[in-house]
Amino acid sequence: MSFKFGLNQLVEIHVSGEFGAVKARAEYANGSENGYYVHYKAGDGRAVTQWFDESDLVMVEAEEAPGQPIYGSTELPKGDVVQ
C-alpha cells in the first residue's frame, strides 16, 4: 500500500479544520489503513502531535496551484528571512 501524504506535507484534520505537518508515517501488516503522525496547533493554541488514520486527513492545497500539495520546511535556506 502506498502513502497518500508525504513527510513534511501540510494536511488538514478533516473533522476539526486544524492543519499541520506530517512528521511520520506508518503502514500495518494486518491491512489497517496507513497512519500519520501530525504536528499541529490545536484550537486552544497548544502544539500537539498525534496519530491520525489516512481517512481523517485532507491535503492542504496551494491557492495559486490547486491540486498541488504544500510542504513545510524545517529550516530556511541560508540568507533567507521570515517577513
MARVEX-61689 format. One line per field, with one value per residue: x, z, y of N, C-alpha, C in turn; chain. Coordinates in Angstrom, 3 decimals, m for minus. Example, Ala and Ser with C-alpha at 12.3 -4.5 7.8 and 13.67 -1.06 7.14 Angstrom:
n_X c(13.190:12.850)
n_Z c(7.800:7.080)
n_Y c(m5.690:m2.250)
ca_X c(12.300:13.670)
ca_Z c(7.800:7.140)
ca_Y c(m4.500:m1.060)
c_X c(13.200:12.900)
c_Z c(7.800:7.870)
c_Y c(m3.300:0.030)
unit c(A:A)
//
This chain:
n_X c(0.852:0.588:1.632:m0.515:0.101:3.025:6.138:6.526:4.543:1.789:m1.269:m4.823:m6.884:m9.663:m12.141:m11.892:m10.759:m8.295:m4.791:m1.629:1.768:2.975:4.832:5.653:5.078:3.074:2.689:0.730:0.926:m1.391:m3.194:m4.597:m5.590:m3.204:m1.240:m0.635:1.597:0.991:1.968:0.570:m1.198:m3.432:m6.939:m7.116:m4.725:m2.501:0.507:0.425:1.066:m0.014:m1.340:m3.082:m5.584:m5.383:m7.766:m8.761:m7.564:m6.893:m5.503:m3.667:m3.921:m2.130:m3.156:m2.605:m2.018:m4.045:m4.701:m2.087:0.195:1.360:4.452:5.989:8.825:11.650:13.854:15.089:16.519:19.981:20.559:17.964:15.056:12.274:9.396)
n_Z c(0.000:m0.842:0.363:0.918:1.694:2.020:3.904:5.950:4.536:4.367:5.975:6.466:9.273:8.943:10.467:12.292:11.050:11.661:10.898:10.006:9.899:8.436:10.308:10.633:9.247:9.054:8.160:8.261:9.006:9.193:7.400:8.056:7.581:6.454:8.816:10.177:11.748:12.984:13.431:14.874:15.455:17.942:18.414:20.829:21.005:21.772:20.950:19.329:18.820:17.101:16.247:13.241:11.211:7.699:6.358:7.897:7.196:4.999:2.019:2.112:m0.108:m2.446:m2.969:m5.322:m7.022:m7.514:m6.395:m5.965:m3.557:m0.404:1.167:4.322:5.557:7.533:8.028:7.041:3.893:3.734:4.456:3.904:5.228:7.496:6.857)
n_Y c(m1.185:2.180:5.448:8.197:10.774:12.845:13.071:15.918:17.173:19.431:18.942:18.823:18.317:16.581:16.578:18.713:20.919:21.949:22.297:20.802:19.509:16.496:14.290:11.682:8.389:5.419:1.999:m0.958:m4.438:m5.935:m4.950:m2.652:0.817:3.311:5.199:8.476:10.669:13.664:17.006:19.782:22.923:23.110:23.944:25.311:26.566:25.099:23.309:20.270:16.800:14.032:10.771:9.980:8.392:7.711:8.360:10.391:12.714:15.512:16.831:19.872:22.464:24.524:27.825:29.245:27.209:24.979:21.670:21.007:19.849:21.243:21.665:21.829:23.605:22.855:24.303:27.467:28.421:29.354:32.732:33.561:35.218:35.431:37.311)
ca_X c(0.000:1.392:1.201:m1.215:0.728:4.465:6.709:6.521:3.414:0.740:m2.559:m5.901:m7.627:m10.979:m13.243:m11.731:m10.273:m6.935:m3.831:m0.266:2.723:3.202:6.158:5.979:4.034:3.124:1.839:0.495:0.915:m2.732:m4.035:m5.249:m5.176:m1.977:m1.323:0.236:1.881:0.856:2.252:m0.330:m1.633:m4.813:m7.848:m6.878:m3.415:m1.399:1.169:0.053:1.469:m0.937:m1.548:m4.374:m5.761:m5.328:m9.095:m9.056:m6.757:m7.122:m4.350:m3.727:m3.515:m1.662:m4.208:m2.193:m1.832:m4.977:m4.319:m0.681:0.425:2.307:5.356:6.591:10.272:12.083:14.910:15.140:17.822:20.927:20.364:16.543:14.443:10.812:8.916)
ca_Z c(0.000:m0.892:1.231:0.255:2.108:2.203:5.114:5.967:3.771:5.188:5.873:7.318:10.016:8.328:11.396:13.068:10.234:12.048:9.967:10.477:9.024:8.673:10.871:10.500:8.608:9.432:7.475:9.179:8.395:9.213:6.381:8.501:6.753:6.855:9.883:10.021:12.976:12.531:14.404:14.515:16.502:18.298:18.514:22.074:20.928:22.143:19.925:19.576:17.835:17.323:15.118:12.564:10.076:6.419:6.006:8.743:6.732:3.671:1.549:2.043:m1.463:m2.697:m3.624:m6.669:m7.813:m6.994:m6.597:m5.632:m2.110:0.188:2.123:5.268:5.690:8.919:8.098:5.900:3.202:4.283:3.977:3.834:6.483:7.549:6.929)
ca_Y c(0.000:3.400:6.532:9.300:12.030:12.778:13.660:17.392:17.711:20.022:18.267:19.328:17.309:16.736:16.850:19.947:22.025:22.312:21.710:20.680:18.828:15.065:14.073:10.254:7.601:4.002:1.041:m2.060:m5.760:m6.520:m4.338:m1.415:1.952:3.989:6.175:9.642:11.401:15.049:18.069:20.878:23.835:22.796:25.078:26.055:27.196:24.195:22.500:18.878:15.809:12.926:9.860:10.016:7.498:8.404:8.877:11.556:13.843:16.068:17.590:21.329:22.823:25.885:28.608:29.626:25.989:23.971:20.281:20.807:19.827:22.197:21.033:22.752:23.444:22.903:25.312:28.382:28.424:30.337:34.096:33.925:35.666:35.442:38.672)
c_X c(0.888:0.802:0.561:m0.529:2.224:4.904:6.849:5.412:2.381:m0.582:m3.549:m6.569:m9.092:m12.067:m13.127:m11.312:m8.894:m5.969:m2.441:0.573:2.882:4.644:6.607:4.798:4.192:2.209:1.794:0.357:m0.491:m3.695:m4.810:m4.794:m3.923:m2.249:m0.306:0.355:1.969:1.116:1.441:m0.635:m3.110:m5.633:m7.641:m5.478:m2.230:m0.782:0.932:0.633:0.680:m1.033:m2.962:m4.397:m5.770:m6.669:m9.504:m8.394:m7.097:m5.888:m4.631:m3.146:m3.035:m2.764:m3.871:m1.974:m2.728:m4.540:m2.880:m0.489:1.410:3.155:5.949:8.086:10.631:13.187:14.818:16.491:18.687:20.699:18.906:16.046:12.934:10.348:7.501)
c_Z c(0.000:0.019:0.411:0.525:2.352:3.531:4.919:5.124:4.738:4.900:6.815:7.997:9.660:9.314:12.096:12.236:10.626:11.038:10.552:9.479:9.439:9.137:10.751:9.838:9.045:8.536:8.353:8.439:8.307:8.227:6.826:7.617:7.315:7.973:9.675:11.361:12.575:13.681:13.975:15.714:16.747:18.438:19.759:22.126:21.276:20.905:20.282:18.464:18.132:16.058:14.581:11.471:8.804:6.050:6.833:8.228:5.294:3.294:1.621:0.677:m1.533:m3.448:m5.070:m7.583:m7.262:m7.355:m6.258:m4.115:m1.685:1.195:3.018:5.298:7.158:9.116:6.862:5.212:3.764:3.634:3.879:5.211:6.368:7.698:7.410)
c_Y c(1.236:4.475:7.643:10.637:11.821:13.366:15.162:18.006:18.283:19.324:18.932:18.153:17.532:17.189:18.201:21.158:22.520:21.707:21.702:19.912:17.370:14.878:12.617:9.556:6.154:3.188:m0.209:m3.383:m6.347:m5.860:m3.113:m0.266:2.609:4.988:7.281:10.351:12.871:16.015:19.291:21.754:23.574:24.083:25.923:26.672:26.311:23.553:21.037:18.006:14.545:12.067:10.000:8.955:8.327:9.039:10.090:12.831:14.229:16.876:19.093:21.706:24.271:26.633:28.924:28.419:24.884:22.549:19.969:20.838:20.910:21.422:22.107:22.540:23.556:23.925:26.194:28.235:29.560:31.704:34.530:34.335:35.603:36.874:38.704)
unit c(A:A:A:A:A:A:A:A:A:A:A:A:A:A:A:A:A:A:A:A:A:A:A:A:A:A:A:A:A:A:A:A:A:A:A:A:A:A:A:A:A:A:A:A:A:A:A:A:A:A:A:A:A:A:A:A:A:A:A:A:A:A:A:A:A:A:A:A:A:A:A:A:A:A:A:A:A:A:A:A:A:A:A)
//
